[in-house]
């Protein structure tokens, strides 16, 4: 079974709550699917959003014609980073199907 290659992030909608989210396969083997909300967080909101099993991501763009990319915003991530930081999506709606 082959895994997807790590690529840029794509804007889509959460299949459960229809909220707009950014999705990207990350890691050297693209083993983790990052799904993040589009609303940038202030430093205080980033601290409040960090909890067990919830990550904060840095959204950066290498150039004007390249797709946005996500990287995990954890030390040694620079504290004065100028890119938007986004929280992992937490869906508040109940699933409408079991499968």
N, CA, C and O atoms as a GROMACS GRO file, in nm:
protein
  396
    1UNK      N    1   0.085  -0.118   0.000
    1UNK     CA    2   0.000   0.000   0.000
    1UNK      C    3   0.089   0.124   0.000
    1UNK      O    4   0.176   0.137   0.086
    2UNK      N    5   0.068   0.212  -0.093
    2UNK     CA    6   0.149   0.333  -0.098
    2UNK      C    7   0.075   0.447  -0.029
    2UNK      O    8  -0.047   0.458  -0.033
    3UNK      N    9   0.154   0.530   0.035
    3UNK     CA   10   0.098   0.646   0.103
    3UNK      C   11   0.108   0.767   0.012
    3UNK      O   12   0.195   0.771  -0.076
    4UNK      N   13   0.020   0.866   0.032
    4UNK     CA   14   0.030   0.988  -0.049
    4UNK      C   15   0.161   1.060  -0.019
    4UNK      O   16   0.211   1.054   0.094
    5UNK      N   17   0.215   1.124  -0.117
    5UNK     CA   18   0.336   1.206  -0.096
    5UNK      C   19   0.298   1.335  -0.026
    5UNK      O   20   0.189   1.387  -0.044
    6UNK      N   21   0.390   1.385   0.054
    6UNK     CA   22   0.368   1.514   0.119
    6UNK      C   23   0.362   1.622   0.011
    6UNK      O   24   0.454   1.634  -0.070
    7UNK      N   25   0.256   1.699   0.010
    7UNK     CA   26   0.239   1.805  -0.088
    7UNK      C   27   0.191   1.929  -0.016
    7UNK      O   28   0.188   1.933   0.107
    8UNK      N   29   0.155   2.029  -0.090
    8UNK     CA   30   0.100   2.149  -0.031
    8UNK      C   31  -0.038   2.124   0.028
    8UNK      O   32  -0.101   2.022   0.000
    9UNK      N   33  -0.082   2.217   0.108
    9UNK     CA   34  -0.213   2.205   0.172
    9UNK      C   35  -0.323   2.246   0.074
    9UNK      O   36  -0.302   2.329  -0.013
   10UNK      N   37  -0.439   2.186   0.091
   10UNK     CA   38  -0.553   2.216   0.006
   10UNK      C   39  -0.672   2.258   0.093
   10UNK      O   40  -0.695   2.199   0.198
   11UNK      N   41  -0.744   2.358   0.049
   11UNK     CA   42  -0.863   2.402   0.120
   11UNK      C   43  -0.981   2.314   0.080
   11UNK      O   44  -1.003   2.289  -0.039
   12UNK      N   45  -1.054   2.268   0.178
   12UNK     CA   46  -1.170   2.183   0.154
   12UNK      C   47  -1.270   2.208   0.268
   12UNK      O   48  -1.255   2.306   0.342
   13UNK      N   49  -1.368   2.123   0.283
   13UNK     CA   50  -1.466   2.136   0.392
   13UNK      C   51  -1.466   2.009   0.475
   13UNK      O   52  -1.446   1.900   0.422
   14UNK      N   53  -1.489   2.023   0.604
   14UNK     CA   54  -1.502   1.909   0.693
   14UNK      C   55  -1.623   1.828   0.649
   14UNK      O   56  -1.730   1.885   0.629
   15UNK      N   57  -1.610   1.697   0.632
   15UNK     CA   58  -1.724   1.618   0.587
   15UNK      C   59  -1.837   1.610   0.689
   15UNK      O   60  -1.950   1.576   0.652
   16UNK      N   61  -1.811   1.640   0.815
   16UNK     CA   62  -1.913   1.631   0.918
   16UNK      C   63  -1.984   1.763   0.943
   16UNK      O   64  -2.107   1.768   0.945
   17UNK      N   65  -1.906   1.871   0.961
   17UNK     CA   66  -1.968   1.999   0.997
   17UNK      C   67  -1.964   2.102   0.885
   17UNK      O   68  -2.022   2.209   0.898
   18UNK      N   69  -1.897   2.072   0.774
   18UNK     CA   70  -1.885   2.158   0.657
   18UNK      C   71  -1.803   2.285   0.680
   18UNK      O   72  -1.808   2.378   0.599
   19UNK      N   73  -1.729   2.290   0.790
   19UNK     CA   74  -1.643   2.406   0.816
   19UNK      C   75  -1.527   2.405   0.715
   19UNK      O   76  -1.477   2.298   0.681
   20UNK      N   77  -1.484   2.522   0.668
   20UNK     CA   78  -1.368   2.524   0.578
   20UNK      C   79  -1.242   2.487   0.655
   20UNK      O   80  -1.217   2.540   0.764
   21UNK      N   81  -1.162   2.397   0.599
   21UNK     CA   82  -1.040   2.351   0.663
   21UNK      C   83  -0.929   2.341   0.560
   21UNK      O   84  -0.954   2.340   0.439
   22UNK      N   85  -0.807   2.335   0.608
   22UNK     CA   86  -0.688   2.315   0.526
   22UNK      C   87  -0.638   2.175   0.557
   22UNK      O   88  -0.624   2.138   0.674
   23UNK      N   89  -0.610   2.095   0.453
   23UNK     CA   90  -0.569   1.956   0.471
   23UNK      C   91  -0.436   1.934   0.401
   23UNK      O   92  -0.416   1.978   0.288
   24UNK      N   93  -0.345   1.864   0.470
   24UNK     CA   94  -0.215   1.830   0.410
   24UNK      C   95  -0.161   1.703   0.474
   24UNK      O   96  -0.169   1.686   0.595
   25UNK      N   97  -0.106   1.614   0.392
   25UNK     CA   98  -0.032   1.499   0.443
   25UNK      C   99   0.107   1.550   0.477
   25UNK      O  100   0.171   1.614   0.393
   26UNK      N  101   0.155   1.524   0.598
   26UNK     CA  102   0.284   1.577   0.644
   26UNK      C  103   0.374   1.465   0.692
   26UNK      O  104   0.329   1.352   0.715
   27UNK      N  105   0.499   1.497   0.707
   27UNK     CA  106   0.599   1.401   0.755
   27UNK      C  107   0.681   1.348   0.640
   27UNK      O  108   0.646   1.364   0.524
   28UNK      N  109   0.792   1.286   0.675
   28UNK     CA  110   0.883   1.234   0.573
   28UNK      C  111   0.817   1.126   0.489
   28UNK      O  112   0.849   1.112   0.371
   29UNK      N  113   0.726   1.050   0.548
   29UNK     CA  114   0.657   0.945   0.473
   29UNK      C  115   0.510   0.980   0.452
   29UNK      O  116   0.430   0.895   0.414
   30UNK      N  117   0.475   1.105   0.477
   30UNK     CA  118   0.336   1.152   0.464
   30UNK      C  119   0.242   1.063   0.545
   30UNK      O  120   0.137   1.020   0.497
   31UNK      N  121   0.282   1.037   0.669
   31UNK     CA  122   0.207   0.945   0.754
   31UNK      C  123   0.099   1.014   0.837
   31UNK      O  124   0.014   0.946   0.896
   32UNK      N  125   0.100   1.146   0.843
   32UNK     CA  126   0.005   1.219   0.927
   32UNK      C  127  -0.078   1.312   0.841
   32UNK      O  128  -0.024   1.390   0.762
   33UNK      N  129  -0.209   1.304   0.855
   33UNK     CA  130  -0.298   1.392   0.782
   33UNK      C  131  -0.336   1.508   0.874
   33UNK      O  132  -0.408   1.490   0.972
   34UNK      N  133  -0.286   1.627   0.842
   34UNK     CA  134  -0.316   1.747   0.920
   34UNK      C  135  -0.443   1.811   0.865
   34UNK      O  136  -0.453   1.839   0.746
   35UNK      N  137  -0.540   1.834   0.952
   35UNK     CA  138  -0.665   1.902   0.917
   35UNK      C  139  -0.678   2.018   1.014
   35UNK      O  140  -0.696   1.998   1.134
   36UNK      N  141  -0.669   2.141   0.961
   36UNK     CA  142  -0.666   2.259   1.048
   36UNK      C  143  -0.773   2.360   1.009
   36UNK      O  144  -0.814   2.369   0.894
   37UNK      N  145  -0.816   2.436   1.109
   37UNK     CA  146  -0.910   2.545   1.085
   37UNK      C  147  -0.838   2.658   1.012
   37UNK      O  148  -0.716   2.668   1.021
   38UNK      N  149  -0.911   2.741   0.941
   38UNK     CA  150  -0.851   2.849   0.863
   38UNK      C  151  -0.830   2.978   0.942
   38UNK      O  152  -0.761   3.068   0.895
   39UNK      N  153  -0.887   2.988   1.062
   39UNK     CA  154  -0.878   3.110   1.141
   39UNK      C  155  -0.742   3.118   1.211
   39UNK      O  156  -0.711   3.032   1.293
   40UNK      N  157  -0.661   3.220   1.181
   40UNK     CA  158  -0.532   3.236   1.249
   40UNK      C  159  -0.552   3.263   1.398
   40UNK      O  160  -0.650   3.325   1.439
   41UNK      N  161  -0.457   3.215   1.478
   41UNK     CA  162  -0.462   3.230   1.623
   41UNK      C  163  -0.363   3.334   1.672
   41UNK      O  164  -0.254   3.348   1.616
   42UNK      N  165  -0.400   3.407   1.775
   42UNK     CA  166  -0.306   3.495   1.844
   42UNK      C  167  -0.215   3.407   1.930
   42UNK      O  168  -0.248   3.290   1.951
   43UNK      N  169  -0.104   3.458   1.980
   43UNK     CA  170  -0.019   3.377   2.068
   43UNK      C  171  -0.095   3.323   2.190
   43UNK      O  172  -0.073   3.208   2.230
   44UNK      N  173  -0.183   3.403   2.248
   44UNK     CA  174  -0.261   3.355   2.364
   44UNK      C  175  -0.356   3.243   2.323
   44UNK      O  176  -0.373   3.146   2.398
   45UNK      N  177  -0.418   3.255   2.206
   45UNK     CA  178  -0.507   3.150   2.158
   45UNK      C  179  -0.429   3.022   2.126
   45UNK      O  180  -0.480   2.912   2.146
   46UNK      N  181  -0.307   3.036   2.076
   46UNK     CA  182  -0.224   2.919   2.049
   46UNK      C  183  -0.197   2.843   2.177
   46UNK      O  184  -0.206   2.720   2.180
   47UNK      N  185  -0.164   2.915   2.282
   47UNK     CA  186  -0.137   2.851   2.412
   47UNK      C  187  -0.262   2.780   2.463
   47UNK      O  188  -0.254   2.668   2.513
   48UNK      N  189  -0.378   2.845   2.450
   48UNK     CA  190  -0.503   2.786   2.498
   48UNK      C  191  -0.543   2.665   2.413
   48UNK      O  192  -0.603   2.570   2.465
   49UNK      N  193  -0.511   2.666   2.285
   49UNK     CA  194  -0.551   2.556   2.196
   49UNK      C  195  -0.466   2.432   2.216
   49UNK      O  196  -0.511   2.321   2.188
   50UNK      N  197  -0.343   2.450   2.265
   50UNK     CA  198  -0.255   2.335   2.284
   50UNK      C  199  -0.305   2.252   2.402
   50UNK      O  200  -0.315   2.300   2.515
   51UNK      N  201  -0.334   2.130   2.373
   51UNK     CA  202  -0.377   2.035   2.475
   51UNK      C  203  -0.332   1.898   2.426
   51UNK      O  204  -0.288   1.886   2.312
   52UNK      N  205  -0.343   1.796   2.509
   52UNK     CA  206  -0.301   1.664   2.460
   52UNK      C  207  -0.376   1.626   2.332
   52UNK      O  208  -0.498   1.641   2.323
   53UNK      N  209  -0.303   1.578   2.237
   53UNK     CA  210  -0.358   1.531   2.109
   53UNK      C  211  -0.418   1.641   2.022
   53UNK      O  212  -0.502   1.613   1.937
   54UNK      N  213  -0.377   1.765   2.042
   54UNK     CA  214  -0.418   1.874   1.954
   54UNK      C  215  -0.294   1.957   1.921
   54UNK      O  216  -0.223   2.003   2.010
   55UNK      N  217  -0.270   1.975   1.792
   55UNK     CA  218  -0.150   2.045   1.748
   55UNK      C  219  -0.183   2.183   1.693
   55UNK      O  220  -0.295   2.208   1.649
   56UNK      N  221  -0.084   2.271   1.696
   56UNK     CA  222  -0.092   2.402   1.632
   56UNK      C  223   0.007   2.398   1.516
   56UNK      O  224   0.120   2.350   1.531
   57UNK      N  225  -0.037   2.448   1.401
   57UNK     CA  226   0.041   2.442   1.278
   57UNK      C  227   0.074   2.581   1.227
   57UNK      O  228  -0.006   2.674   1.240
   58UNK      N  229   0.193   2.595   1.166
   58UNK     CA  230   0.237   2.718   1.102
   58UNK      C  231   0.206   2.704   0.953
   58UNK      O  232   0.247   2.606   0.889
   59UNK      N  233   0.132   2.802   0.897
   59UNK     CA  234   0.100   2.801   0.753
   59UNK      C  235   0.192   2.900   0.684
   59UNK      O  236   0.186   3.020   0.709
   60UNK      N  237   0.276   2.847   0.596
   60UNK     CA  238   0.367   2.934   0.521
   60UNK      C  239   0.355   2.904   0.373
   60UNK      O  240   0.300   2.802   0.333
   61UNK      N  241   0.406   2.993   0.294
   61UNK     CA  242   0.403   2.979   0.149
   61UNK      C  243   0.541   3.012   0.096
   61UNK      O  244   0.594   3.120   0.121
   62UNK      N  245   0.600   2.918   0.024
   62UNK     CA  246   0.738   2.935  -0.025
   62UNK      C  247   0.748   3.043  -0.131
   62UNK      O  248   0.852   3.109  -0.141
   63UNK      N  249   0.645   3.063  -0.208
   63UNK     CA  250   0.648   3.164  -0.314
   63UNK      C  251   0.506   3.199  -0.355
   63UNK      O  252   0.411   3.134  -0.312
   64UNK      N  253   0.491   3.302  -0.438
   64UNK     CA  254   0.357   3.348  -0.476
   64UNK      C  255   0.278   3.247  -0.558
   64UNK      O  256   0.155   3.255  -0.564
   65UNK      N  257   0.345   3.152  -0.622
   65UNK     CA  258   0.275   3.056  -0.706
   65UNK      C  259   0.277   2.914  -0.648
   65UNK      O  260   0.235   2.819  -0.714
   66UNK      N  261   0.325   2.901  -0.526
   66UNK     CA  262   0.329   2.768  -0.464
   66UNK      C  263   0.213   2.754  -0.365
   66UNK      O  264   0.165   2.855  -0.312
   67UNK      N  265   0.168   2.632  -0.340
   67UNK     CA  266   0.057   2.613  -0.246
   67UNK      C  267   0.102   2.638  -0.103
   67UNK      O  268   0.221   2.627  -0.073
   68UNK      N  269   0.009   2.671  -0.014
   68UNK     CA  270   0.048   2.686   0.126
   68UNK      C  271   0.096   2.552   0.181
   68UNK      O  272   0.055   2.446   0.133
   69UNK      N  273   0.182   2.558   0.281
   69UNK     CA  274   0.236   2.438   0.345
   69UNK      C  275   0.214   2.452   0.495
   69UNK      O  276   0.209   2.562   0.549
   70UNK      N  277   0.201   2.339   0.560
   70UNK     CA  278   0.186   2.336   0.705
   70UNK      C  279   0.311   2.274   0.767
   70UNK      O  280   0.366   2.177   0.715
   71UNK      N  281   0.354   2.331   0.878
   71UNK     CA  282   0.460   2.268   0.958
   71UNK      C  283   0.420   2.282   1.104
   71UNK      O  284   0.359   2.382   1.144
   72UNK      N  285   0.454   2.184   1.180
   72UNK     CA  286   0.418   2.179   1.321
   72UNK      C  287   0.484   2.294   1.395
   72UNK      O  288   0.606   2.310   1.387
   73UNK      N  289   0.406   2.374   1.466
   73UNK     CA  290   0.458   2.491   1.537
   73UNK      C  291   0.492   2.453   1.681
   73UNK      O  292   0.418   2.485   1.775
   74UNK      N  293   0.602   2.385   1.696
   74UNK     CA  294   0.652   2.346   1.828
   74UNK      C  295   0.800   2.378   1.833
   74UNK      O  296   0.864   2.382   1.728
   75UNK      N  297   0.857   2.399   1.952
   75UNK     CA  298   1.000   2.427   1.958
   75UNK      C  299   1.078   2.321   1.881
   75UNK      O  300   1.050   2.202   1.896
   76UNK      N  301   1.174   2.361   1.800
   76UNK     CA  302   1.242   2.489   1.791
   76UNK      C  303   1.177   2.589   1.696
   76UNK      O  304   1.247   2.676   1.644
   77UNK      N  305   1.047   2.582   1.673
   77UNK     CA  306   0.979   2.680   1.588
   77UNK      C  307   1.001   2.819   1.648
   77UNK      O  308   0.981   2.838   1.768
   78UNK      N  309   1.042   2.918   1.567
   78UNK     CA  310   1.073   3.051   1.622
   78UNK      C  311   0.951   3.118   1.684
   78UNK      O  312   0.844   3.121   1.623
   79UNK      N  313   0.965   3.172   1.804
   79UNK     CA  314   0.851   3.237   1.871
   79UNK      C  315   0.805   3.364   1.800
   79UNK      O  316   0.690   3.406   1.818
   80UNK      N  317   0.892   3.425   1.720
   80UNK     CA  318   0.855   3.549   1.650
   80UNK      C  319   0.820   3.523   1.503
   80UNK      O  320   0.831   3.613   1.420
   81UNK      N  321   0.778   3.402   1.472
   81UNK     CA  322   0.741   3.364   1.335
   81UNK      C  323   0.628   3.456   1.286
   81UNK      O  324   0.532   3.479   1.359
   82UNK      N  325   0.640   3.506   1.166
   82UNK     CA  326   0.540   3.599   1.112
   82UNK      C  327   0.428   3.533   1.033
   82UNK      O  328   0.339   3.602   0.983
   83UNK      N  329   0.430   3.400   1.022
   83UNK     CA  330   0.326   3.329   0.948
   83UNK      C  331   0.203   3.304   1.036
   83UNK      O  332   0.215   3.303   1.159
   84UNK      N  333   0.086   3.285   0.975
   84UNK     CA  334  -0.033   3.252   1.054
   84UNK      C  335  -0.018   3.114   1.119
   84UNK      O  336   0.039   3.022   1.060
   85UNK      N  337  -0.070   3.102   1.239
   85UNK     CA  338  -0.070   2.975   1.311
   85UNK      C  339  -0.215   2.930   1.327
   85UNK      O  340  -0.302   3.008   1.365
   86UNK      N  341  -0.238   2.802   1.298
   86UNK     CA  342  -0.373   2.747   1.292
   86UNK      C  343  -0.384   2.625   1.382
   86UNK      O  344  -0.289   2.548   1.395
   87UNK      N  345  -0.499   2.608   1.445
   87UNK     CA  346  -0.522   2.494   1.533
   87UNK      C  347  -0.579   2.376   1.454
   87UNK      O  348  -0.649   2.394   1.355
   88UNK      N  349  -0.546   2.258   1.502
   88UNK     CA  350  -0.605   2.137   1.445
   88UNK      C  351  -0.757   2.146   1.458
   88UNK      O  352  -0.809   2.188   1.561
   89UNK      N  353  -0.827   2.106   1.354
   89UNK     CA  354  -0.974   2.116   1.352
   89UNK      C  355  -1.035   2.022   1.455
   89UNK      O  356  -0.999   1.905   1.463
   90UNK      N  357  -1.126   2.074   1.532
   90UNK     CA  358  -1.206   1.994   1.625
   90UNK      C  359  -1.351   2.011   1.585
   90UNK      O  360  -1.411   2.116   1.608
   91UNK      N  361  -1.407   1.910   1.524
   91UNK     CA  362  -1.544   1.915   1.476
   91UNK      C  363  -1.640   1.910   1.594
   91UNK      O  364  -1.626   1.826   1.684
   92UNK      N  365  -1.738   1.999   1.594
   92UNK     CA  366  -1.836   2.003   1.703
   92UNK      C  367  -1.967   1.936   1.666
   92UNK      O  368  -2.053   1.916   1.752
   93UNK      N  369  -1.983   1.900   1.540
   93UNK     CA  370  -2.107   1.836   1.495
   93UNK      C  371  -2.098   1.685   1.512
   93UNK      O  372  -1.989   1.627   1.507
   94UNK      N  373  -2.211   1.623   1.530
   94UNK     CA  374  -2.218   1.478   1.536
   94UNK      C  375  -2.215   1.422   1.395
   94UNK      O  376  -2.276   1.481   1.305
   95UNK      N  377  -2.145   1.310   1.374
   95UNK     CA  378  -2.146   1.250   1.239
   95UNK      C  379  -2.287   1.210   1.198
   95UNK      O  380  -2.368   1.167   1.280
   96UNK      N  381  -2.315   1.225   1.069
   96UNK     CA  382  -2.449   1.192   1.020
   96UNK      C  383  -2.456   1.049   0.968
   96UNK      O  384  -2.565   0.997   0.945
   97UNK      N  385  -2.341   0.984   0.951
   97UNK     CA  386  -2.339   0.843   0.907
   97UNK      C  387  -2.239   0.766   0.992
   97UNK      O  388  -2.151   0.825   1.056
   98UNK      N  389  -2.252   0.636   0.991
   98UNK     CA  390  -2.158   0.553   1.064
   98UNK      C  391  -2.038   0.512   0.981
   98UNK      O  392  -1.937   0.470   1.037
   99UNK      N  393  -2.047   0.525   0.850
   99UNK     CA  394  -1.939   0.480   0.763
   99UNK      C  395  -1.887   0.590   0.678
   99UNK      O  396  -1.795   0.569   0.598
   0.00000   0.00000   0.00000
